[in-house]
Amino acid sequence: MHLLLFSGFLGSGKTTVILSLSKAVVSSGYRVAIIVNEIGEIGIDNQLMRQLDLNVWELVAGCICCTLTGDLVATLQTLDSDYAPDLVVVEASGAADPYHVLGALPYYRGRPLSSVRTVSFLDPLRLPMLMEVMTPLITSQIQHADLIIVSKTDLATTDQTDFACRTAREVNPMARIVTGAVRGSLEAKLISELLPWLN
């Protein structure tokens, strides 16, 4: 079972990319499960994904990185025993610190995870403001990413995109950085990048 953890603030493009990746996995004959963490009581992303016939498990009314870490582990174990997915995608809320989510994984007792990859989305249009008011959280999301996606490059200026890439590189020089529009070229790049085990 492979696990992909996505972090990034609302509107950064996470759901769009997750839907594309999930469809690619399903169309190749593999099983995918999506765990969506919504802070509010009603999960819009969850409703959208269910309409598209994807298997979605939702953690609501708390953040996956603190109050819901036990729920995440329990959900992973239930998925493993009842559904046996090839891929589990975790879409964390924008307020989630991936450090704490990753810290919960050693408590998982199901089938061994074949791979765990973390992906952080940076919205170049809002990054300067978010870095001003949420520096520790944004920094942690970048630090703990294997792959950093600078999205919305079709809407951002060159300076905004350059700032996002420079920030990502300064905080996490080891991560791979991918840029692009959320729809189109970015989706194709990410399928091969994040799903190398896919046919």
C-alpha positions as CSV (number, residue, x, y, z in Angstrom):
1,M,0.0,0.0,0.0
2,H,1.4,3.4,-1.1
3,L,0.6,6.6,0.8
4,L,0.6,10.1,-0.6
5,L,0.1,13.0,1.9
6,F,-0.9,16.4,0.4
7,S,-0.6,19.6,2.3
8,G,-1.3,23.2,1.2
9,F,-3.8,25.9,1.8
10,L,-7.4,26.0,0.5
11,G,-7.5,27.0,-3.2
12,S,-3.9,25.9,-4.0
13,G,-5.0,23.1,-6.3
14,K,-4.7,20.0,-4.1
15,T,-8.2,18.6,-4.9
16,T,-7.9,19.0,-8.6
17,V,-4.5,17.2,-8.7
18,I,-5.8,14.5,-6.3
19,L,-8.8,13.8,-8.6
20,S,-6.5,13.5,-11.6
21,L,-4.1,11.1,-9.9
22,S,-6.9,9.0,-8.5
23,K,-8.6,8.6,-11.8
24,A,-5.3,7.5,-13.3
25,V,-4.8,4.9,-10.6
26,V,-8.4,3.6,-11.0
27,S,-8.2,3.5,-14.8
28,S,-5.0,1.4,-14.5
29,G,-6.9,-1.2,-12.5
30,Y,-5.7,-0.3,-9.0
31,R,-7.7,0.6,-5.9
32,V,-7.4,4.0,-4.4
33,A,-8.8,5.4,-1.2
34,I,-8.9,9.1,-0.3
35,I,-8.9,10.4,3.3
36,V,-10.0,14.0,3.4
37,N,-9.5,16.2,6.4
38,E,-12.0,19.1,6.7
39,I,-11.9,21.5,9.6
40,G,-15.6,22.4,9.1
41,E,-18.5,20.1,9.7
42,I,-19.4,19.8,6.0
43,G,-16.7,18.5,3.6
44,I,-17.1,20.0,0.1
45,D,-14.1,18.1,-1.3
46,N,-15.5,14.9,0.1
47,Q,-18.9,15.5,-1.6
48,L,-17.2,16.3,-4.9
49,M,-15.0,13.2,-4.8
50,R,-18.0,10.9,-3.9
51,Q,-19.9,12.3,-6.9
52,L,-17.0,11.1,-9.1
53,D,-17.3,7.5,-7.6
54,L,-14.1,7.7,-5.6
55,N,-13.9,5.9,-2.3
56,V,-13.6,8.7,0.3
57,W,-13.2,8.6,4.0
58,E,-13.6,11.9,5.8
59,L,-12.1,13.2,9.1
60,V,-14.0,16.3,10.1
61,A,-14.3,18.8,13.0
62,G,-10.6,18.8,13.8
63,C,-7.2,18.9,12.3
64,I,-5.6,15.6,11.2
65,C,-2.2,16.8,12.6
66,C,-3.4,17.1,16.2
67,T,-6.9,16.1,17.5
68,L,-7.5,13.5,14.7
69,T,-4.2,11.7,14.5
70,G,-5.7,8.6,16.2
71,D,-8.6,8.8,13.8
72,L,-6.1,8.8,10.9
73,V,-4.4,5.6,12.2
74,A,-7.7,3.9,12.8
75,T,-8.9,4.9,9.3
76,L,-5.8,3.5,7.7
77,Q,-6.1,0.2,9.5
78,T,-9.8,-0.1,8.6
79,L,-9.0,0.7,5.0
80,D,-6.2,-1.9,4.9
81,S,-8.4,-4.7,6.4
82,D,-11.7,-3.9,4.7
83,Y,-10.7,-2.4,1.3
84,A,-7.0,-3.2,0.7
85,P,-6.3,-0.2,-1.5
86,D,-3.1,0.0,-3.6
87,L,-2.9,3.8,-2.9
88,V,-4.2,5.9,0.0
89,V,-4.2,9.6,-0.6
90,V,-4.5,11.9,2.4
91,E,-5.7,15.4,1.7
92,A,-4.8,17.3,4.9
93,S,-6.5,20.6,5.7
94,G,-4.5,23.8,5.0
95,A,-3.9,24.1,8.7
96,A,-2.3,20.7,9.0
97,D,1.4,20.3,9.9
98,P,2.7,17.3,8.0
99,Y,5.3,16.7,10.7
100,H,2.6,15.6,13.1
101,V,0.7,13.6,10.5
102,L,3.9,11.7,9.6
103,G,4.6,11.2,13.3
104,A,1.3,9.2,13.6
105,L,2.3,6.7,10.9
106,P,4.5,4.5,13.2
107,Y,1.3,3.6,15.1
108,Y,-0.3,2.1,12.0
109,R,-0.3,-1.7,12.3
110,G,-1.7,-2.8,8.9
111,R,0.2,-4.0,5.9
112,P,3.6,-2.3,5.5
113,L,3.5,0.9,3.6
114,S,5.4,0.4,0.3
115,S,6.1,4.1,0.1
116,V,5.2,7.4,1.8
117,R,5.5,10.6,-0.2
118,T,4.7,14.1,1.0
119,V,3.6,16.8,-1.4
120,S,3.2,20.5,-0.5
121,F,1.3,22.9,-2.7
122,L,2.4,26.6,-2.8
123,D,0.1,29.2,-4.3
124,P,2.4,31.9,-5.6
125,L,-0.4,34.4,-5.6
126,R,-0.9,34.2,-1.8
127,L,2.5,32.9,-0.6
128,P,4.0,36.3,0.5
129,M,1.0,37.0,2.7
130,L,0.9,33.4,4.1
131,M,4.6,33.6,4.9
132,E,4.0,36.8,6.9
133,V,1.2,35.5,9.1
134,M,1.9,31.7,9.2
135,T,5.6,31.4,8.8
136,P,6.1,28.3,11.1
137,L,3.3,26.3,9.4
138,I,4.2,27.2,5.8
139,T,7.9,26.5,6.6
140,S,7.0,23.0,8.1
141,Q,4.9,22.2,5.1
142,I,7.8,23.0,2.8
143,Q,10.4,21.3,5.0
144,H,8.6,18.0,5.2
145,A,7.8,17.7,1.5
146,D,9.4,15.3,-0.9
147,L,7.8,17.2,-3.8
148,I,6.8,20.9,-3.8
149,I,4.3,22.0,-6.3
150,V,4.2,25.7,-7.2
151,S,0.7,25.9,-8.8
152,K,-1.2,28.5,-10.6
153,T,1.7,29.6,-12.7
154,D,-0.7,30.5,-15.4
155,L,-2.2,33.2,-13.1
156,A,0.9,34.3,-11.3
157,T,3.5,36.8,-12.5
158,T,7.1,35.7,-13.1
159,D,8.2,37.5,-9.9
160,Q,5.5,35.7,-7.9
161,T,6.5,32.3,-9.3
162,D,10.2,33.0,-8.8
163,F,9.6,34.0,-5.1
164,A,7.7,30.8,-4.5
165,C,10.4,28.7,-6.0
166,R,13.2,30.6,-4.2
167,T,11.3,30.2,-0.9
168,A,10.9,26.5,-1.4
169,R,14.5,26.0,-2.4
170,E,15.8,28.0,0.6
171,V,13.6,26.1,3.1
172,N,14.0,22.6,1.6
173,P,17.0,22.3,-0.9
174,M,16.5,18.5,-1.2
175,A,12.9,18.6,-2.4
176,R,12.0,18.4,-6.1
177,I,10.1,21.5,-7.2
178,V,7.5,21.3,-10.0
179,T,5.7,24.3,-11.5
180,G,2.7,24.6,-13.6
181,A,-1.0,25.4,-14.0
182,V,-3.2,23.2,-11.9
183,R,-5.1,21.9,-14.9
184,G,-3.2,20.5,-17.9
185,S,0.5,20.2,-17.9
186,L,0.9,19.9,-14.1
187,E,-1.4,16.8,-13.9
188,A,0.6,14.9,-16.5
189,K,3.9,15.7,-14.9
190,L,2.7,14.6,-11.5
191,I,1.3,11.2,-12.5
192,S,4.7,9.9,-13.5
193,E,6.4,11.8,-10.6
194,L,4.2,10.5,-7.8
195,L,3.1,7.2,-9.2
196,P,6.2,5.5,-10.6
197,W,4.8,2.1,-9.7
198,L,1.8,2.7,-12.0
199,N,1.9,0.9,-15.4
